[in-house]
Amino acid sequence: MYNILERIISEGIESMANNKWRLSDELWGKMAPLIPEHKTQHPLGTHRKR
């Protein structure tokens, strides 16, 4: 069994964190058109909603 401690030692905790939210290009290609464009009413383009 490959436990979490062995994975941290062999791959490093940073690589685990980086891979957690990684998406394939194919999946991103399907999701990107669904994200609406951010529009702002501020003349300088600031005051971005969070």
N, C-alpha and C positions, 0 to 999 in steps of 0.2 A: 504494500500500500504506500502511496506517495503522499506523505502528510505535509501539512503547511510549513512546518519548520524546515524540512528538506527543500521545499520549493524556495523559501526565502533565502536559504544558504546558497542554493545552486543558481538561482536567477536574480536574486536581489529584490528587495521590497519595492524599489522604484520601477522595475520592469513590470511587476504585478499591477501597480497603480496605473501605469501608462496603458496597459492592455485592457483595463476594465471597461473603458468607454470607447474603445476603438471600433469603428464600423468598416465594413468592406466597401469598396468603391461602388459595387453593384447596389448595395442597400442604400448608400448615401445618394446615389443617382435617382433613386425612387423617392427618397424623403425630401431632398432639397427643394423640389418644386412646390411642396406643400407648406413650406415656411413662408409666411407673409412678409412682404417688404416693410421695413420700419419707415414710417412717415412722421416727420416732425413739423410743428407749426412755428418753431423758433427760427428767426431770420438767419442766425448763424449756424443752425443745425445742432445746437446743443440741447440740453434738457431731455436726454434720452430716458425713456421709461424703463424701469427695471422690474 
